[in-house]
């Protein structure tokens, strides 16, 4: 019996030594991954959440929530009113059609949309003025929270982007481009609020809203207002890289804090979870460290991309991430194209004709293309990116990369 106890003790010691050795090796992977620095001066895994300081809704966000209600757009759990749900498809179809057509002419919206705009004209103007005369809305952020961090209602944000774009087109159709530019300024303020957030999905909704504003801007008269430069110069790619880093390190911090899963109300189950967590923690952290390093390398590649038709080498099983970066790349080209178009419009407004040439037009921040401008003998002109950039079939609103205008 005594011999069995000695053998059992030796076995236990050997198992413990093996476990501690394995734990030390596995933890080394996690430590190395946590200490490696991310691109764009984001720091290490423990630093990244600090780029998104915690705060509650600011006053603009509170007012936007209140002013959106008369439009049938809600930011609470009750969701969206039937009225806005009914016209949402028509809004999307009309915006997609108008933005994709040549020239500055805008077709009249379907009668139900026109009636809705007339009915809510004062409500839209109140929302617009709140946004353009105050700081951008800031929705609550708590990047340190590992479970159920606050998130704005993104479907409602998208509804407001559509409403402001639709109103801008109607103001343009009525010859009031000054008010149309105000609508687009309000859209940019909404997009800024989302671009400041840590979640990648918020970034993508902000880009979708900014894309609508950019498409509408192509229809408007020059000169563009000063705020337009903010949209044109904002680096959506870097903002998205920061969000990718946040989401990767959020998963890493979650595993480090809850290696066997988050606790619940069952005390007995929690004790078992804690015990299992002690045993599994090194392996779980090792796997999380590997995943963190993969995401960091991906972020390094994405941060270095300057193509407007990028094809990042994303991990298998993440087609949505690759598509997100293709959208961001194309959006860079779309914004650049509208900036050049507005510069040409300003030149025509000064001289009465499209310029013979404009050397600055050819340049591009895109590493995989340039812009080509031509004025024909009959006084018409065309502006086009030097290569087609495909878009996903799911995209309904696409700003063209080819613009054609008569004299």
N, C-alpha and C positions, 0 to 999 in steps of 0.2 A: 504493500500500500504506500509506504513511504517512498519507494522507488518511483511509483506512478506519479506521486505528487511532485517529485523532483523533475521527472520528465515533462509533466504538464507545465511546471514553472519555466523550464528551459524553452519549451515551445512558445509559451506566452511571451517570454522575453524576446525570442527570435521574431515572432509576429510583430511585436511592438517596434523592434529595431527596423524591420522591413518597412513597417507603416511609416515610421518617422523619416526613414531615408527617402521613401517614395514621396512623402508629403513635402520634404525639403526640395526635392527635384521638381515636383509639380508646381509648388509655390514659386519657384524661381522664374518659371515662365510667366506667371501672373505679375510678379514684381517687375520684370523687365518690360512687359507690355505697358504697365501702368506708368513707368518712368520715361518712356520714349515720348518725344515731343511731336505734336501735330502741326500741320502746315498753317500758314497765315497767322503766326504768332499766337496760336490758340493755347499753347502750353502743353502740359501733360494731361492725362485722363482726369486727375483730380482738380485741374485748373479750369476745365472747359465750362462747367456749370456756372462759374463766376462771370462768364461773358454774358450771362442772362440774369441780371440782378432780380431778386424777388420784388414784386409790387402788386398792388391791387388794380382794379379798373380805375383809370383816371376820369376826370370830369367829362372829357369829350366822349369817351366810351359810354359813360352813363347816359349822356344826352342822346347819343346815337341810338341806344336801345329804346329810349322813350320816343324819339322822333320817327323811328322805323315802324312802330306799332300802327299808326294810321295808314301806313302803306301795306299792312297785312304781313309784315316781316317781324317775326318774334325771335328773341335770343334766349328765351327760357325753355323749359322742358315741354311746354305746350306746343312747340313747333310752329309751323307756318300756317297762316290762315288759308282757307280754301280759295279765296279770291286770287292771291298771288300764285297759288299752285295752278290755277286754271289758265292764267295768262303766261306762265313761265315758258312753255314750249313755243308759243308764238313769239315771245321776246327773243328767245335764242335763235329761232329761225330767221327772224327779221334782221337781227344784228349780224348773223353769219352772212346773209345775202348782201347786205349793204357794204360791209367791210371788205368783202372779196371782190367787189365790182370796181371797174376803172373810173377815174374822174372823181369830181367833187359832188356830183348830183346824187341826191338821196331819194329813193322811192318813199312814198307815203306808207306809213305802217298800216296793217289791217285795221278795220274800223274798231274792233274791240280794244285794241291797244291805244288808238288815238283817243277813244272815249275815256279810257282809264287814265291816260296822261292828263287830259283836261280836268277830270274829276279830282285828281291828286296834285294838281300843279302847285298849290300852296304848300302841301306837305313835302313835296320834293324840294322846293326852294328853301324851306326851313332846314331840312337835312343838309342840303348843299352848303348853306351859309354857316351852319354850325361847324362843318368840317373845314371850310376854307379860312375861317376867321379864328380858329383855335389850333392848339397843338394836335398832332395826329393821335387818334385813339390808341390807348394802350390797354390791352386786355390782360387780366391777372396772369402773372407768371410766378411759378415756384419751382425752379429747376432742381432744387434739392429734394423735392418730394419724389419718392420712388414709386408710390402707389396713388393713382387717381389724381395726378397733377391737373390744375385748372386748364381748360381749353375753351376758346370762344366757339360759338356755333357757326361753323364754316359755311353751311348751306345758306344761312341768312346773310353772311357777308357776300356771297356770290349773287344773291338776289339784289342786294343794294348796288353792286357793280353793274348789273344789267339795267337796273332802273336808271342810274345816272348816265349810262351810255345811250340808252334809248332817248332820254330827255335831251341829251346833247345833240343827237341827230335831228330831233324835231326842232330844236332851237336853230340849228344850222339851216334846216330846210326853210325856216321862217326868216332867214337873213340875220339872225342874232348870234354871230359867232362869239362875241364877247361872253355871253351867258353860256354858250356851249363849252368854251374854255374853262369857265368856272365849274361846270359839271365835271370836267375831266380832272381839274385840280382836286375836287372832292374825292374822286376815285383814287387819285394818287395818295391822298392822305390815308384812305382806308388801306391801300396796299402797303404803305409804310408801317402801319400798325401791325400787319401780319409779317412783314419782312423782319421785324425786330424780335420775332418769337423763336423759341428753340425747336419747335417741331417742324420736320420737313414738310408735312402735309400743309401746314399753315403757309410756309414759303410758296408752295406750288399754287395754292389758292390766291395768294397775293400776286403771283406772276400771271395767273389767269385773268385777274382783275386789271392789272397793268396792261396786259395784252389788249383787252377790250378798249381801254383808254387810248392806247397807242394806235389801234385801228381807226378809232373815231378821229383822232388827231390828224390822220392823213387826209381827211375830208375838209378840214378847217382851213381858214385863211391865215396867211402869215402877216406879221411876224408872230412867232410863238411867244407866249408869256415867259417871264423869267423862271418860274417854277418848273417849267418843262425841262430845263437843264438838269434838275435834280433827278428826274426819272431817267433821262438819257445817260447820265453818268453813274447811276447807281449800279453796283456790281452784284447782281442777283446770284451769280455763280458763287462768289465768296460767302454770301449769306447762306446759301444752301449747303456749302461745305461745312460751315459752322453748325448748322442743324444736323447734318449727318454725323458730325463728331459728337454732338450732344446725345443723339439717340444711341450711338454705339457705346459711349461711356455711361449712359444711363443704364443700359443692360449690364454692363460690367459692374457698376456700383450695386445694382440689384442683386446679382449673384453673390457679390462679396458680403452683402448684408443679410441675404436670405438664401444660403446655399441649398437648403432643403425646401424652399418655398415660403411664401409669406404666412404669418400666423393668422389664426381665426379665433372664434369665440370658444372653441373647445380646448380647455386647459390641458387635458390628458393628451390629446393629439398634438398640442404644441410642445409638450415635454418630449414626446417621441420624435417630433420633427427636429427639436434641438439636438437630441442624441444622434439622430441620423445625419444631421448637418455637420456635426463634428467629424464623423467618419468620412462623409462625402465631400466636405469643403475643399480639400486640396485638389481633388479631381475636377470638381465643378469650376473652381477658380482657374485651374489649368486650361480647361476648355474655353472658359470665358476670356482668358488671356490670349489664346490663339485667335479667337474671333475678333477681339479688340485689335490685335495687330493687323489682321486682314483688312478690317475697316479703316485703320489708320493708313495703310498702304494705298487703299482705294482713294481715300481723301487726298493723299499726296498727288496721285495721278489726276484726279478731278480738278484740284487746285491749279495744276499746271496747264490745263487744256485752254487753248485760245482759238480752237476751231469753232465755227458756227454750225458745222455738221459733224459733231464729235461722235466717236464710237468707243466709249470707255470699256475697258475690260472688267466688267462687273462680275462678281461671283455667280456661279450657276444657280439658277432658281431665283434670280432677282431681275427679271426683265423690266419690271416697273421702274427700277432705279436707273437702268440704262436709258429708258424712254424719257425719264424726268430730265436727264442731262441733255438729251437731244432737244427737248423742248426749250431748255434754258439757252442752249447754243443758238437755236433758230431765233428765239426771242431777241437775242443780242443783235442778230442781223436785221430783224424787223424794226427794232428801235432805231438802229443806225440808218436804215432806208428811209424811215419817216423823217428823221432829222435832216437828211440830205434833200428830201422832197420839200420840206418847209423852207430850207435855204434857197432852193430854186424858185419857190413861190414868192419869197421875199424879193429876189432879184427881178422876177417878172413884174411884181407890183411897182418897183422903182422905175423900170425902163419901158414897161408895156409889152415886152416880148420875152420869151424864154431866152436865156443867155446863149451865145454861140458856144461857149465852153465855160467850165468852172473846174480848174485843176484840182481843187480840194475834194471834189466829188469822188474821185477814183479811190482815194485812200480808204482803208478799212481796218478795224481792230481784229477782224477775223483773219486767222492765219491761212485759211484755205479758200480765199476768194477776194474779189474786189468789186467795185461798182463801175458800171459803164453807162455813160450819159451821152445821148445823141440828140441833136436838133435837126429835124428834117428840113428839106428845101421849102416845104409848105408851112413852116413855122411850128409844126407839132414837135413833141419831144417824147423820149422814152428814157426811163431810168431803171436799170436792172442789175441784180447781183449776178456775178459771172458764172454761177453754177446753181442748178436747182437744189433745194434742200427739202427732202421729203418730210411729210408730216404723218403722224399716226392716224389711222382711220377713225379713231375715237374723237379726234379733234373736230369740233363743229365750226369754230371761229378761227380763221387763219388770215393773218395779215399778209397780203401779197408781197413778193420780193421783186415784182415787175410793175412799174407805174407808167401809164401812157396817157398823154394829154394832148388835145388839139391846141392850135395856136391861141 
